[in-house]
Amino acid sequence: MTMTQDELKQAVAQAAIKYVVENEIVGVGTGSTANFFIDELAKIKHKIKGAVASSDATAARLRGHGIEVFDLNQVTSMPVYIDGADEITAQGAMIKGGGAALTREKIVASVAKQFICIADGSKLVDVLGKFPLPVEVIPMAQVVVARQLKAIGGDARLRLKDGVPVLTDNGNMIIDVHGLDITDPSLLEADINNIVGVVTVGLFARHGANVCLLGTAEGVKTLVF
C-alpha cells in the first residue's frame, strides 16, 4: 500500500507518543512532522506537565491545543525531545533548520536526556549534504560568514522569501550552504560553529538523535544509535 508523505509523518508522530514520559515536560520541535506530533500529544495532554517549544510557531500550536508551554529557563529536567529532520544518516547525524528554528532546536535538544527523531523514509541518507545546510548568522556578519563558508567548498546563499531575508525567532539571518558532501559531520559542525558571527549550524552530529522513528511503506522502523 502506498502511503502519502503526510500519512508517513502521522504514523511516526503516533509512534513517538510512547516515548513521552508521564507527568514530565516534553521538548517539542518545529516543522510539518513536529506539527503532527503536537496534534497527537494533545490527545494525552492530561498525562503530561507541559512542553518546551523550539519556536514561536510550535509554542502557538501547543497553546492552541491547551498544552502549557514552559520557558526553558524554568525547566530543570526533560526526559525527551521529539523533532523531525531534513536529513538523517544511519549513525544518527542530522541536518536540521529547514524551518529556520535550528538554534532553539539545538538548545532544547541539549537539555533532553533523549532525542527522538521522527521522519519519513525519504530523509534517511548515506551522506548528508544534498539538503542545503542551514547556518544561523548575526546579520552584520552575513557577508563575512558567507565568504568563509564558500572557502570550505559550499555555495553559500542567503535565505530569502519574496526577496527579503528570512529572519529567525532570534532576529538573525539564515545562510543555506548548497553542494556539500558531509563525510565527517561532527568535524564540520565544530568548524562552522567556530566561524565568528555564526550562531549555530544545522548539523546535529556531536549530539545527534538517540532514536529515529522512520516512516516507511512497510510501517514505522525504529533505528537506535
DRENPA-3360 file (N, C-alpha, C; in nm, 2 decimals, always signed):
BEGIN
1 = MTMTQDEL = +0.08/-0.12/+0.00/+0.00/+0.00/+0.00/+0.09/+0.13/+0.00 ~ +0.06/+0.21/-0.09/+0.14/+0.34/-0.10/+0.08/+0.44/+0.00 ~ +0.17/+0.50/+0.08/+0.13/+0.60/+0.18/+0.18/+0.73/+0.13 ~ +0.10/+0.84/+0.15/+0.15/+0.97/+0.12/+0.25/+1.01/+0.23 ~ +0.32/+1.12/+0.20/+0.42/+1.17/+0.29/+0.36/+1.21/+0.42 ~ +0.24/+1.27/+0.41/+0.17/+1.31/+0.53/+0.13/+1.19/+0.62 ~ +0.08/+1.09/+0.55/+0.04/+0.96/+0.62/+0.17/+0.90/+0.70 ~ +0.28/+0.91/+0.63/+0.40/+0.86/+0.69/+0.44/+0.94/+0.81;
9 = KQAVAQAA = +0.43/+1.07/+0.80/+0.46/+1.16/+0.91/+0.36/+1.14/+1.03 ~ +0.24/+1.12/+1.00/+0.14/+1.09/+1.10/+0.17/+0.96/+1.17 ~ +0.21/+0.86/+1.10/+0.24/+0.73/+1.16/+0.36/+0.74/+1.26 ~ +0.46/+0.82/+1.22/+0.58/+0.83/+1.31/+0.54/+0.92/+1.43 ~ +0.46/+1.02/+1.41/+0.41/+1.10/+1.52/+0.33/+1.02/+1.62 ~ +0.25/+0.93/+1.58/+0.18/+0.84/+1.67/+0.27/+0.75/+1.74 ~ +0.37/+0.70/+1.67/+0.47/+0.61/+1.73/+0.55/+0.68/+1.84 ~ +0.57/+0.81/+1.82/+0.66/+0.88/+1.92/+0.59/+0.90/+2.05;
17 = IKYVVENE = +0.46/+0.89/+2.05/+0.39/+0.91/+2.18/+0.43/+0.82/+2.29 ~ +0.47/+0.70/+2.25/+0.51/+0.60/+2.36/+0.64/+0.64/+2.43 ~ +0.72/+0.74/+2.37/+0.84/+0.79/+2.43/+0.81/+0.90/+2.53 ~ +0.69/+0.95/+2.53/+0.66/+1.07/+2.62/+0.64/+1.01/+2.76 ~ +0.71/+1.08/+2.85/+0.71/+1.03/+2.99/+0.60/+1.11/+3.07 ~ +0.51/+1.03/+3.13/+0.40/+1.09/+3.21/+0.45/+1.18/+3.32 ~ +0.37/+1.28/+3.34/+0.39/+1.38/+3.45/+0.53/+1.45/+3.44 ~ +0.58/+1.46/+3.31/+0.70/+1.53/+3.29/+0.68/+1.63/+3.18;
25 = IVGVGTGS = +0.78/+1.71/+3.15/+0.78/+1.81/+3.04/+0.85/+1.75/+2.92 ~ +0.78/+1.77/+2.80/+0.84/+1.72/+2.68/+0.89/+1.83/+2.59 ~ +1.00/+1.81/+2.53/+1.06/+1.91/+2.44/+1.00/+1.88/+2.30 ~ +0.95/+1.99/+2.23/+0.89/+1.97/+2.10/+0.95/+2.05/+1.99 ~ +0.98/+1.99/+1.88/+1.05/+2.06/+1.77/+0.96/+2.14/+1.68 ~ +1.01/+2.17/+1.56/+0.94/+2.26/+1.47/+0.93/+2.20/+1.33 ~ +0.82/+2.22/+1.26/+0.81/+2.18/+1.13/+0.69/+2.09/+1.11 ~ +0.67/+2.04/+0.98/+0.55/+1.97/+0.95/+0.53/+1.84/+1.03;
33 = TANFFIDE = +0.64/+1.76/+1.04/+0.63/+1.64/+1.12/+0.61/+1.66/+1.26 ~ +0.68/+1.76/+1.32/+0.66/+1.80/+1.46/+0.51/+1.85/+1.48 ~ +0.45/+1.91/+1.38/+0.31/+1.95/+1.39/+0.22/+1.83/+1.41 ~ +0.25/+1.73/+1.33/+0.17/+1.60/+1.35/+0.18/+1.55/+1.49 ~ +0.31/+1.56/+1.54/+0.33/+1.51/+1.68/+0.25/+1.59/+1.78 ~ +0.25/+1.72/+1.77/+0.18/+1.81/+1.86/+0.03/+1.77/+1.86 ~ -0.02/+1.74/+1.74/-0.17/+1.71/+1.74/-0.19/+1.57/+1.81 ~ -0.10/+1.48/+1.80/-0.11/+1.36/+1.88/-0.09/+1.38/+2.03;
41 = LAKIKHKI = +0.00/+1.47/+2.06/+0.03/+1.50/+2.20/-0.09/+1.56/+2.27 ~ -0.17/+1.63/+2.19/-0.29/+1.69/+2.25/-0.38/+1.59/+2.31 ~ -0.38/+1.47/+2.25/-0.47/+1.36/+2.29/-0.44/+1.31/+2.43 ~ -0.31/+1.33/+2.47/-0.27/+1.28/+2.61/-0.22/+1.40/+2.69 ~ -0.27/+1.52/+2.66/-0.22/+1.64/+2.73/-0.24/+1.63/+2.88 ~ -0.35/+1.56/+2.93/-0.38/+1.54/+3.07/-0.27/+1.46/+3.14 ~ -0.19/+1.39/+3.06/-0.09/+1.30/+3.13/+0.05/+1.36/+3.14 ~ +0.07/+1.48/+3.08/+0.20/+1.55/+3.09/+0.19/+1.68/+3.16;
49 = KGAVASSD = +0.30/+1.73/+3.21/+0.31/+1.85/+3.28/+0.30/+1.97/+3.19 ~ +0.36/+1.95/+3.07/+0.36/+2.06/+2.97/+0.47/+2.04/+2.87 ~ +0.51/+2.14/+2.80/+0.61/+2.13/+2.69/+0.70/+2.25/+2.69 ~ +0.82/+2.23/+2.63/+0.91/+2.34/+2.59/+0.91/+2.34/+2.44 ~ +0.89/+2.46/+2.38/+0.88/+2.47/+2.24/+1.01/+2.52/+2.18 ~ +1.04/+2.47/+2.06/+1.17/+2.52/+1.99/+1.14/+2.64/+1.90 ~ +1.02/+2.69/+1.89/+1.00/+2.80/+1.81/+0.87/+2.87/+1.85 ~ +0.85/+2.99/+1.81/+0.72/+3.06/+1.84/+0.60/+2.99/+1.78;
57 = ATAARLRG = +0.62/+2.94/+1.66/+0.51/+2.87/+1.59/+0.47/+2.74/+1.66 ~ +0.57/+2.67/+1.71/+0.54/+2.55/+1.79/+0.47/+2.59/+1.92 ~ +0.51/+2.69/+1.99/+0.45/+2.74/+2.11/+0.30/+2.77/+2.09 ~ +0.28/+2.84/+1.97/+0.14/+2.88/+1.94/+0.05/+2.76/+1.92 ~ +0.11/+2.66/+1.85/+0.03/+2.53/+1.82/+0.00/+2.46/+1.95 ~ +0.10/+2.45/+2.03/+0.08/+2.38/+2.16/-0.02/+2.45/+2.24 ~ -0.01/+2.58/+2.26/-0.11/+2.66/+2.33/-0.25/+2.64/+2.27 ~ -0.26/+2.64/+2.14/-0.39/+2.62/+2.07/-0.46/+2.49/+2.11;
65 = HGIEVFDL = -0.37/+2.39/+2.15/-0.43/+2.26/+2.19/-0.45/+2.26/+2.35 ~ -0.42/+2.37/+2.41/-0.44/+2.38/+2.56/-0.32/+2.31/+2.63 ~ -0.21/+2.30/+2.57/-0.09/+2.24/+2.64/-0.01/+2.36/+2.70 ~ +0.03/+2.35/+2.82/+0.10/+2.45/+2.89/+0.25/+2.46/+2.83 ~ +0.29/+2.57/+2.79/+0.43/+2.59/+2.74/+0.52/+2.66/+2.84 ~ +0.63/+2.59/+2.87/+0.72/+2.64/+2.97/+0.84/+2.70/+2.90 ~ +0.90/+2.81/+2.96/+1.02/+2.87/+2.92/+1.13/+2.77/+2.96 ~ +1.23/+2.75/+2.88/+1.34/+2.65/+2.91/+1.41/+2.69/+3.04;
73 = NQVTSMPV = +1.42/+2.81/+3.07/+1.48/+2.86/+3.20/+1.41/+2.81/+3.32 ~ +1.29/+2.77/+3.31/+1.21/+2.72/+3.42/+1.23/+2.57/+3.44 ~ +1.29/+2.51/+3.35/+1.29/+2.36/+3.34/+1.43/+2.30/+3.39 ~ +1.42/+2.21/+3.49/+1.54/+2.15/+3.54/+1.58/+2.02/+3.47 ~ +1.47/+1.95/+3.43/+1.50/+1.82/+3.36/+1.39/+1.80/+3.25 ~ +1.43/+1.72/+3.15/+1.34/+1.69/+3.04/+1.38/+1.55/+2.98 ~ +1.30/+1.46/+3.00/+1.33/+1.32/+2.96/+1.35/+1.31/+2.81 ~ +1.27/+1.38/+2.73/+1.27/+1.36/+2.58/+1.25/+1.48/+2.50;
81 = YIDGADEI = +1.31/+1.49/+2.39/+1.29/+1.59/+2.29/+1.25/+1.52/+2.16 ~ +1.14/+1.57/+2.10/+1.09/+1.50/+1.98/+1.08/+1.60/+1.86 ~ +1.15/+1.57/+1.75/+1.15/+1.66/+1.64/+1.18/+1.59/+1.51 ~ +1.16/+1.65/+1.40/+1.19/+1.59/+1.27/+1.33/+1.62/+1.23 ~ +1.36/+1.59/+1.10/+1.49/+1.61/+1.04/+1.48/+1.64/+0.90 ~ +1.57/+1.72/+0.84/+1.57/+1.74/+0.69/+1.65/+1.62/+0.63 ~ +1.75/+1.57/+0.70/+1.82/+1.45/+0.66/+1.88/+1.39/+0.78 ~ +1.89/+1.25/+0.78/+1.95/+1.18/+0.89/+2.02/+1.06/+0.83;
89 = TAQGAMIK = +2.14/+1.03/+0.89/+2.22/+0.92/+0.85/+2.19/+0.80/+0.94 ~ +2.24/+0.68/+0.90/+2.23/+0.56/+0.98/+2.31/+0.57/+1.11 ~ +2.39/+0.67/+1.13/+2.46/+0.69/+1.25/+2.39/+0.79/+1.35 ~ +2.28/+0.85/+1.30/+2.20/+0.94/+1.38/+2.24/+1.09/+1.37 ~ +2.33/+1.12/+1.28/+2.37/+1.26/+1.25/+2.26/+1.32/+1.16 ~ +2.23/+1.45/+1.18/+2.12/+1.51/+1.11/+2.15/+1.65/+1.06 ~ +2.08/+1.68/+0.95/+2.07/+1.82/+0.91/+1.93/+1.87/+0.95 ~ +1.93/+1.98/+1.02/+1.80/+2.04/+1.06/+1.81/+2.19/+1.03;
97 = GGGAALTR = +1.69/+2.26/+1.03/+1.69/+2.40/+1.01/+1.62/+2.45/+0.89 ~ +1.55/+2.36/+0.82/+1.47/+2.40/+0.70/+1.36/+2.49/+0.74 ~ +1.32/+2.48/+0.87/+1.21/+2.57/+0.92/+1.27/+2.69/+0.99 ~ +1.40/+2.71/+0.99/+1.47/+2.83/+1.04/+1.47/+2.83/+1.20 ~ +1.45/+2.71/+1.26/+1.45/+2.71/+1.41/+1.57/+2.63/+1.47 ~ +1.67/+2.62/+1.39/+1.79/+2.53/+1.43/+1.85/+2.56/+1.56 ~ +1.87/+2.69/+1.59/+1.93/+2.73/+1.72/+1.85/+2.69/+1.84 ~ +1.72/+2.72/+1.84/+1.64/+2.69/+1.95/+1.62/+2.54/+1.96;
105 = EKIVASVA = +1.61/+2.47/+1.85/+1.60/+2.33/+1.84/+1.72/+2.26/+1.91 ~ +1.84/+2.31/+1.88/+1.96/+2.26/+1.93/+1.97/+2.28/+2.08 ~ +1.93/+2.40/+2.13/+1.93/+2.43/+2.27/+1.84/+2.34/+2.35 ~ +1.71/+2.33/+2.30/+1.62/+2.24/+2.37/+1.66/+2.10/+2.37 ~ +1.71/+2.05/+2.26/+1.76/+1.91/+2.25/+1.87/+1.88/+2.34 ~ +1.96/+1.99/+2.37/+2.07/+1.97/+2.45/+2.04/+1.94/+2.60 ~ +1.92/+1.98/+2.64/+1.87/+1.97/+2.77/+1.81/+1.83/+2.80 ~ +1.75/+1.77/+2.69/+1.68/+1.65/+2.70/+1.77/+1.53/+2.71;
113 = KQFICIAD = +1.72/+1.43/+2.79/+1.80/+1.31/+2.81/+1.81/+1.22/+2.68 ~ +1.70/+1.23/+2.60/+1.69/+1.15/+2.47/+1.64/+1.24/+2.36 ~ +1.69/+1.23/+2.24/+1.64/+1.30/+2.12/+1.58/+1.19/+2.04 ~ +1.45/+1.20/+2.02/+1.37/+1.11/+1.93/+1.35/+1.18/+1.80 ~ +1.41/+1.13/+1.69/+1.38/+1.19/+1.56/+1.27/+1.12/+1.49 ~ +1.17/+1.20/+1.44/+1.06/+1.14/+1.36/+1.07/+1.19/+1.22 ~ +1.07/+1.10/+1.13/+1.09/+1.14/+0.99/+1.03/+1.03/+0.89 ~ +1.00/+1.08/+0.77/+0.96/+0.98/+0.67/+1.08/+0.92/+0.61;
121 = GSKLVDVL = +1.07/+0.81/+0.54/+1.18/+0.73/+0.49/+1.27/+0.80/+0.40 ~ +1.22/+0.90/+0.33/+1.30/+0.98/+0.23/+1.41/+1.06/+0.29 ~ +1.40/+1.08/+0.42/+1.50/+1.16/+0.49/+1.63/+1.09/+0.53 ~ +1.62/+0.95/+0.52/+1.74/+0.87/+0.55/+1.84/+0.87/+0.43 ~ +1.96/+0.92/+0.46/+2.06/+0.93/+0.35/+2.19/+0.86/+0.40 ~ +2.28/+0.83/+0.30/+2.41/+0.77/+0.33/+2.51/+0.88/+0.37 ~ +2.50/+1.00/+0.30/+2.59/+1.11/+0.32/+2.50/+1.24/+0.33 ~ +2.52/+1.32/+0.43/+2.45/+1.44/+0.45/+2.50/+1.55/+0.35;
129 = GKFPLPVE = +2.41/+1.63/+0.30/+2.45/+1.75/+0.22/+2.37/+1.77/+0.10 ~ +2.29/+1.68/+0.06/+2.20/+1.71/-0.06/+2.10/+1.82/-0.02 ~ +2.05/+1.81/+0.10/+1.97/+1.92/+0.16/+2.06/+2.03/+0.20 ~ +2.03/+2.15/+0.15/+2.12/+2.26/+0.18/+2.14/+2.28/+0.34 ~ +2.26/+2.30/+0.38/+2.29/+2.31/+0.52/+2.27/+2.45/+0.58 ~ +2.17/+2.46/+0.67/+2.14/+2.60/+0.72/+2.24/+2.64/+0.83 ~ +2.27/+2.77/+0.82/+2.36/+2.83/+0.92/+2.30/+2.96/+0.97 ~ +2.27/+2.97/+1.10/+2.21/+3.10/+1.15/+2.33/+3.19/+1.18;
137 = VIPMAQVV = +2.31/+3.32/+1.13/+2.42/+3.41/+1.14/+2.37/+3.55/+1.20 ~ +2.46/+3.62/+1.27/+2.43/+3.75/+1.31/+2.42/+3.84/+1.19 ~ +2.32/+3.92/+1.17/+2.30/+4.00/+1.04/+2.43/+4.07/+0.99 ~ +2.50/+4.14/+1.08/+2.61/+4.22/+1.04/+2.73/+4.13/+0.98 ~ +2.72/+4.00/+1.02/+2.83/+3.91/+0.98/+2.80/+3.83/+0.85 ~ +2.68/+3.85/+0.80/+2.63/+3.75/+0.69/+2.73/+3.74/+0.57 ~ +2.78/+3.86/+0.53/+2.87/+3.85/+0.41/+3.01/+3.79/+0.45 ~ +3.06/+3.82/+0.57/+3.19/+3.77/+0.62/+3.17/+3.62/+0.63;
145 = VARQLKAI = +3.06/+3.57/+0.69/+3.04/+3.43/+0.71/+3.02/+3.36/+0.58 ~ +2.95/+3.41/+0.49/+2.93/+3.35/+0.36/+3.06/+3.33/+0.28 ~ +3.15/+3.43/+0.30/+3.28/+3.41/+0.23/+3.36/+3.29/+0.29 ~ +3.35/+3.27/+0.42/+3.42/+3.16/+0.48/+3.35/+3.03/+0.45 ~ +3.22/+3.03/+0.44/+3.15/+2.90/+0.40/+3.18/+2.86/+0.26 ~ +3.20/+2.96/+0.17/+3.24/+2.93/+0.03/+3.38/+2.87/+0.03 ~ +3.47/+2.92/+0.13/+3.61/+2.87/+0.13/+3.61/+2.72/+0.17 ~ +3.51/+2.67/+0.24/+3.51/+2.53/+0.27/+3.45/+2.45/+0.16;
153 = GGDARLRL = +3.41/+2.51/+0.06/+3.37/+2.43/-0.06/+3.22/+2.43/-0.09 ~ +3.14/+2.52/-0.01/+3.00/+2.52/-0.03/+2.95/+2.65/-0.11 ~ +2.84/+2.64/-0.17/+2.77/+2.75/-0.23/+2.68/+2.81/-0.13 ~ +2.73/+2.92/-0.07/+2.65/+2.99/+0.04/+2.56/+3.09/-0.01 ~ +2.43/+3.07/+0.02/+2.33/+3.17/-0.03/+2.24/+3.21/+0.09 ~ +2.22/+3.34/+0.10/+2.13/+3.40/+0.20/+1.99/+3.35/+0.17 ~ +1.92/+3.30/+0.28/+1.78/+3.25/+0.26/+1.69/+3.37/+0.24 ~ +1.61/+3.38/+0.13/+1.52/+3.49/+0.11/+1.38/+3.43/+0.09;
161 = KDGVPVLT = +1.28/+3.52/+0.13/+1.14/+3.48/+0.10/+1.08/+3.61/+0.04 ~ +1.03/+3.60/-0.08/+0.98/+3.71/-0.16/+1.08/+3.83/-0.16 ~ +1.21/+3.79/-0.18/+1.32/+3.88/-0.20/+1.37/+3.95/-0.07 ~ +1.31/+3.91/+0.04/+1.35/+3.96/+0.17/+1.42/+3.85/+0.26 ~ +1.53/+3.89/+0.33/+1.59/+3.78/+0.41/+1.50/+3.72/+0.51 ~ +1.50/+3.59/+0.53/+1.43/+3.52/+0.63/+1.49/+3.55/+0.76 ~ +1.41/+3.59/+0.86/+1.47/+3.61/+1.00/+1.42/+3.50/+1.09 ~ +1.51/+3.45/+1.18/+1.47/+3.35/+1.27/+1.40/+3.42/+1.39;
169 = DNGNMIID = +1.35/+3.34/+1.48/+1.28/+3.39/+1.60/+1.38/+3.47/+1.69 ~ +1.51/+3.45/+1.66/+1.61/+3.53/+1.74/+1.65/+3.66/+1.67 ~ +1.59/+3.68/+1.55/+1.62/+3.81/+1.47/+1.74/+3.80/+1.39 ~ +1.79/+3.67/+1.36/+1.91/+3.65/+1.28/+1.87/+3.61/+1.14 ~ +1.98/+3.60/+1.06/+1.96/+3.55/+0.92/+2.00/+3.41/+0.90 ~ +1.96/+3.35/+0.79/+2.00/+3.21/+0.76/+2.08/+3.21/+0.63 ~ +2.19/+3.15/+0.63/+2.27/+3.12/+0.51/+2.25/+2.97/+0.48 ~ +2.21/+2.93/+0.36/+2.20/+2.79/+0.32/+2.32/+2.75/+0.24;
177 = VHGLDITD = +2.39/+2.65/+0.28/+2.51/+2.61/+0.21/+2.47/+2.49/+0.12 ~ +2.48/+2.51/-0.01/+2.45/+2.41/-0.11/+2.58/+2.33/-0.16 ~ +2.56/+2.21/-0.21/+2.67/+2.14/-0.27/+2.77/+2.08/-0.18 ~ +2.74/+2.05/-0.06/+2.83/+1.99/+0.03/+2.82/+1.83/+0.03 ~ +2.93/+1.76/+0.04/+2.93/+1.62/+0.07/+2.99/+1.61/+0.21 ~ +2.90/+1.59/+0.31/+2.94/+1.60/+0.45/+2.98/+1.46/+0.50 ~ +3.11/+1.42/+0.48/+3.15/+1.29/+0.52/+3.19/+1.28/+0.67 ~ +3.22/+1.39/+0.73/+3.26/+1.40/+0.87/+3.17/+1.51/+0.94;
185 = PSLLEADI = +3.04/+1.48/+0.97/+2.95/+1.58/+1.02/+3.00/+1.64/+1.15 ~ +3.06/+1.56/+1.24/+3.10/+1.62/+1.37/+3.21/+1.72/+1.35 ~ +3.30/+1.69/+1.26/+3.41/+1.79/+1.24/+3.36/+1.91/+1.17 ~ +3.28/+1.90/+1.07/+3.22/+2.02/+1.00/+3.14/+2.10/+1.10 ~ +3.06/+2.04/+1.18/+2.98/+2.11/+1.28/+3.07/+2.20/+1.37 ~ +3.18/+2.14/+1.42/+3.27/+2.22/+1.50/+3.34/+2.33/+1.42 ~ +3.38/+2.30/+1.30/+3.45/+2.40/+1.22/+3.36/+2.52/+1.19 ~ +3.23/+2.50/+1.15/+3.14/+2.61/+1.12/+3.10/+2.68/+1.24;
193 = NNIVGVVT = +3.08/+2.61/+1.35/+3.04/+2.68/+1.48/+3.16/+2.77/+1.53 ~ +3.28/+2.75/+1.48/+3.39/+2.83/+1.52/+3.41/+2.95/+1.44 ~ +3.33/+2.97/+1.33/+3.34/+3.09/+1.25/+3.27/+3.20/+1.33 ~ +3.35/+3.31/+1.34/+3.29/+3.43/+1.42/+3.17/+3.49/+1.34 ~ +3.06/+3.50/+1.41/+2.94/+3.56/+1.35/+2.83/+3.45/+1.33 ~ +2.88/+3.32/+1.34/+2.78/+3.21/+1.33/+2.72/+3.19/+1.47 ~ +2.58/+3.18/+1.47/+2.51/+3.15/+1.60/+2.52/+3.00/+1.62 ~ +2.47/+2.93/+1.52/+2.49/+2.78/+1.51/+2.47/+2.73/+1.37;
201 = VGLFARHG = +2.51/+2.61/+1.35/+2.49/+2.54/+1.22/+2.39/+2.43/+1.24 ~ +2.31/+2.40/+1.14/+2.21/+2.30/+1.15/+2.26/+2.16/+1.13 ~ +2.38/+2.13/+1.18/+2.43/+1.99/+1.19/+2.41/+1.95/+1.33 ~ +2.34/+1.84/+1.35/+2.32/+1.78/+1.48/+2.40/+1.64/+1.47 ~ +2.53/+1.65/+1.50/+2.61/+1.53/+1.48/+2.68/+1.50/+1.61 ~ +2.74/+1.60/+1.68/+2.80/+1.58/+1.81/+2.70/+1.53/+1.91 ~ +2.58/+1.58/+1.90/+2.47/+1.53/+1.98/+2.36/+1.51/+1.89 ~ +2.36/+1.39/+1.82/+2.26/+1.36/+1.72/+2.14/+1.29/+1.79;
209 = ANVCLLGT = +2.06/+1.22/+1.71/+1.94/+1.15/+1.76/+1.99/+1.03/+1.83 ~ +1.91/+0.99/+1.94/+1.93/+0.86/+2.01/+1.85/+0.75/+1.94 ~ +1.73/+0.79/+1.89/+1.64/+0.70/+1.82/+1.58/+0.77/+1.70 ~ +1.56/+0.70/+1.59/+1.49/+0.76/+1.48/+1.37/+0.67/+1.45 ~ +1.25/+0.72/+1.45/+1.13/+0.65/+1.40/+1.11/+0.69/+1.26 ~ +1.13/+0.60/+1.17/+1.13/+0.62/+1.03/+1.00/+0.57/+0.96 ~ +0.93/+0.65/+0.90/+0.80/+0.61/+0.84/+0.83/+0.55/+0.70 ~ +0.79/+0.42/+0.68/+0.81/+0.36/+0.55/+0.68/+0.29/+0.51;
217 = AEGVKTLV = +0.68/+0.25/+0.38/+0.56/+0.18/+0.33/+0.53/+0.05/+0.41 ~ +0.63/-0.01/+0.47/+0.62/-0.13/+0.55/+0.58/-0.10/+0.69 ~ +0.57/+0.02/+0.73/+0.54/+0.06/+0.87/+0.65/+0.14/+0.93 ~ +0.64/+0.17/+1.06/+0.74/+0.25/+1.12/+0.86/+0.17/+1.17 ~ +0.98/+0.20/+1.12/+1.10/+0.13/+1.16/+1.17/+0.21/+1.27 ~ +1.23/+0.14/+1.36/+1.29/+0.21/+1.48/+1.45/+0.19/+1.46 ~ +1.52/+0.30/+1.45/+1.66/+0.29/+1.44/+1.72/+0.34/+1.57 ~ +1.81/+0.27/+1.64/+1.86/+0.31/+1.76/+2.01/+0.34/+1.74;
225 = F = +2.06/+0.45/+1.79/+2.20/+0.49/+1.76/+2.29/+0.48/+1.89;
% end
